[in-house]
Amino acid sequence: MSFFNKIFNKKEEISSPLDLSLIRTDLHSHLLPGIDDGVASYEESIEIISQLKFLGYEKIITTPHIMADFFKNTPAIINGKLDVLKKKLIEANIPITIVAAAEYLVDDGLSDIINSHEMLTFGDNKVLIELSFMNPPPNFNNIVFDLQINGYKVVIAHPERYLYWVNDFEKFEDLKSRGVFFQMNLASLSGYYSPQVKKLAEKMIDCDMIDIVGTDIHSMKYIPEFNIAQHNPYLEKLLFSGRLINQIL
């Protein structure tokens, strides 16, 4: 480590890329075509999945958006697309396990979905939810409580991207104390979203807050970002922290 890195407590980049097969299972992606802001075609899905397989992933839990005002997906829509994609993966001779859950936006429609008991889950009844990037939803605490009393285990998608809490870190600590899981995006460690997001992701790793790492991949343009993240020492710290639960999802 150089003299200046010692002074500013900066970690040097890793020369050899980290082995992403240690993650095994990717949670959070948008690989079912035409139903959200992810891939546009099955051909694009196959191309991305072949790259994820090359990187070492053995299982994908893909998570289309469900939003009251934009992406009004249902379990029937999602599972129908998943069935087609599975057949195309067999035809393309890509041996990988793929299942579907969903990424639920905390909005005015989520309470009705919870009450319907038709939520798409993964693992041991886990549910992936996301927040607005502009402001925290006013009903957020109630939603977390409602999910938990209904037997769901709450996973927050990419908390490092909610920069409105960067100077109110206690919000993150409170969520962890309530048994909420945190899913970090791999590309956050490449700086893809912003330097501020990267810094917050690294702080969360230092504070042992990250439980799941996901690609949140929407298109092929994310792949080079994963290659950059593979040289980030914070990813190394996360992979060997013993905290990640990807392998048991």
C-alpha positions in Angstrom: 0.0 0.0 0.0 1.4 3.4 -0.9 2.1 6.2 1.5 -0.9 8.3 0.5 -3.2 5.3 0.6 -2.2 4.8 4.2 -2.8 8.4 5.1 -6.3 8.5 3.6 -7.1 4.9 4.5 -7.9 4.0 0.8 -7.8 0.5 -0.4 -5.8 -0.4 -3.5 -7.5 -2.1 -6.4 -7.1 -5.8 -6.8 -5.0 -6.8 -9.8 -6.7 -10.2 -10.5 -10.5 -10.2 -10.9 -12.5 -11.6 -8.1 -14.3 -14.9 -8.7 -18.0 -14.2 -8.9 -18.8 -17.9 -8.8 -18.5 -17.4 -5.0 -21.8 -15.6 -5.2 -23.5 -18.5 -7.1 -27.0 -17.0 -7.2 -27.9 -13.6 -8.7 -30.8 -11.9 -7.1 -32.3 -8.9 -8.9 -32.4 -8.6 -12.7 -34.7 -7.6 -15.5 -34.4 -10.4 -18.0 -38.0 -11.1 -19.0 -38.5 -9.2 -22.2 -41.1 -6.5 -22.8 -42.6 -6.2 -19.4 -40.5 -3.5 -17.7 -37.4 -1.4 -18.5 -35.2 -4.4 -18.9 -34.4 -6.5 -21.9 -36.4 -6.0 -25.1 -36.2 -9.5 -26.5 -35.5 -13.1 -25.6 -32.3 -13.0 -27.7 -31.0 -10.2 -25.5 -31.9 -12.3 -22.4 -30.0 -15.2 -23.8 -27.0 -13.1 -24.5 -26.9 -11.6 -21.0 -27.5 -14.9 -19.3 -24.7 -16.5 -21.2 -22.4 -13.8 -19.9 -23.6 -14.3 -16.4 -22.9 -18.0 -16.7 -19.4 -17.2 -18.0 -18.9 -15.0 -14.9 -19.7 -18.0 -12.7 -23.3 -17.6 -11.8 -25.3 -20.9 -11.5 -28.7 -19.5 -10.6 -30.7 -16.4 -11.5 -33.7 -15.0 -9.6 -35.0 -12.5 -12.0 -37.2 -9.7 -10.7 -39.4 -7.7 -13.0 -40.7 -4.4 -11.7 -44.2 -4.2 -10.3 -45.4 -0.6 -10.1 -49.0 0.6 -9.8 -48.6 3.4 -12.4 -46.1 2.0 -14.8 -45.5 -1.8 -14.8 -48.7 -3.5 -13.8 -47.2 -7.0 -13.9 -48.9 -10.0 -12.3 -47.6 -13.4 -11.3 -49.4 -14.8 -14.4 -47.6 -12.4 -16.8 -44.2 -12.9 -15.1 -44.4 -16.7 -15.0 -45.7 -16.9 -18.6 -42.6 -15.0 -19.8 -40.4 -17.2 -17.5 -41.7 -20.4 -19.1 -40.8 -19.2 -22.5 -37.3 -18.1 -21.5 -36.6 -21.4 -19.8 -37.4 -23.2 -23.1 -35.2 -20.9 -25.0 -32.3 -21.5 -22.6 -32.7 -25.2 -23.1 -32.6 -24.7 -26.9 -29.5 -22.6 -26.6 -27.9 -25.2 -24.4 -27.2 -22.9 -21.5 -27.4 -25.0 -18.3 -28.4 -22.5 -15.6 -31.3 -22.4 -13.1 -33.6 -19.4 -13.5 -36.7 -18.6 -11.4 -38.7 -15.4 -11.1 -39.8 -13.2 -8.2 -40.5 -9.4 -8.5 -39.2 -6.0 -7.5 -42.1 -4.3 -5.8 -42.1 -0.5 -5.6 -43.4 0.9 -2.3 -46.3 2.9 -3.8 -50.0 3.3 -3.4 -50.8 -0.1 -4.9 -48.5 -2.2 -2.7 -50.8 -2.6 0.3 -53.5 -4.2 -2.0 -50.9 -6.6 -3.3 -49.9 -7.6 0.2 -53.5 -8.1 1.2 -54.0 -10.3 -1.9 -51.4 -12.8 -0.6 -50.2 -13.2 -4.2 -46.7 -11.8 -3.8 -43.9 -13.4 -5.7 -41.3 -14.5 -3.2 -37.9 -16.2 -3.2 -35.9 -18.2 -0.7 -37.7 -18.6 2.6 -40.6 -16.2 1.8 -38.4 -13.2 1.0 -39.8 -10.3 -0.9 -37.7 -7.7 -2.8 -39.0 -4.1 -2.5 -37.6 -0.8 -3.8 -38.1 2.8 -2.8 -38.4 6.0 -4.9 -35.0 7.6 -5.6 -36.5 11.0 -5.0 -38.0 10.8 -1.6 -38.7 8.1 1.0 -42.3 7.0 0.7 -44.4 8.3 3.6 -46.0 4.8 4.2 -42.6 3.0 4.2 -42.5 1.9 7.8 -46.1 0.7 7.7 -45.4 -1.3 4.6 -42.4 -3.0 6.2 -44.5 -3.8 9.2 -47.4 -5.1 7.1 -45.0 -7.4 5.2 -43.4 -8.8 8.3 -46.7 -9.5 10.1 -47.9 -11.3 7.0 -44.9 -13.6 7.2 -42.7 -12.1 4.6 -39.0 -11.4 5.0 -38.2 -7.9 3.6 -35.3 -7.4 1.3 -34.5 -3.7 0.4 -33.2 -3.4 -3.2 -30.0 -1.3 -3.6 -30.2 0.8 -0.4 -26.9 2.4 -1.3 -28.9 4.3 -4.0 -31.2 6.1 -1.6 -29.0 9.1 -1.1 -31.6 11.1 0.8 -30.5 9.0 3.9 -26.8 9.5 3.3 -26.7 12.1 6.1 -29.2 10.2 8.2 -27.5 6.8 8.4 -29.5 5.9 11.4 -32.4 5.1 9.0 -30.4 2.2 7.6 -29.3 1.1 11.1 -33.0 1.1 12.2 -34.0 -1.1 9.3 -31.3 -3.6 10.0 -32.4 -3.7 13.7 -35.9 -4.6 12.5 -34.6 -7.7 10.6 -34.6 -6.2 7.1 -32.1 -7.6 4.6 -30.1 -5.3 2.3 -29.4 -6.2 -1.4 -26.5 -4.2 -2.9 -26.0 -3.7 -6.6 -22.7 -5.0 -8.0 -22.3 -2.0 -10.3 -22.5 0.3 -7.3 -18.9 -0.7 -6.6 -17.8 0.3 -10.1 -19.1 3.8 -9.7 -21.8 3.3 -12.4 -24.5 5.1 -10.6 -22.4 7.9 -9.0 -19.4 8.4 -6.8 -21.8 9.1 -3.9 -23.5 5.7 -4.4 -20.2 3.9 -4.5 -19.1 5.6 -1.3 -22.3 4.7 0.5 -22.1 1.1 -0.7 -18.5 0.8 0.6 -19.6 2.3 4.0 -22.4 -0.3 4.2 -19.9 -3.1 3.6 -17.6 -1.7 6.3 -20.6 -1.7 8.7 -21.5 -5.3 7.8 -24.9 -4.3 6.5 -25.0 -6.1 3.1 -26.7 -9.5 3.0 -27.1 -10.0 -0.8 -25.3 -8.8 -3.8 -27.2 -8.6 -7.1 -26.5 -7.5 -10.7 -29.8 -5.5 -11.2 -28.9 -6.0 -14.9 -31.1 -4.4 -17.5 -28.9 -4.7 -20.6 -25.5 -5.8 -21.9 -24.0 -2.4 -21.0 -23.8 -3.5 -17.3 -21.3 -6.3 -18.0 -18.2 -4.0 -18.2 -19.3 -2.5 -14.9 -19.1 -5.9 -13.3 -15.6 -6.4 -14.7 -14.6 -3.1 -13.0 -16.3 -4.1 -9.7 -14.3 -7.4 -9.7 -11.2 -5.4 -8.9 -12.8 -3.5 -6.0 -11.3 -4.4 -2.6 -14.7 -3.8 -0.9 -16.2 -6.6 -3.0 -13.4 -8.8 -1.8 -14.2 -7.9 1.8 -17.9 -8.6 1.1 -17.3 -11.9 -0.6 -15.2 -13.2 2.3 -17.2 -11.6 5.1 -19.4 -14.6 5.7 -22.5 -12.4 5.6 -23.7 -13.0 2.1 -26.7 -15.4 1.8 -26.7 -15.6 -2.1 -25.6 -19.2 -2.1 -28.6 -20.3 -0.1 -31.3 -18.5 -2.1 
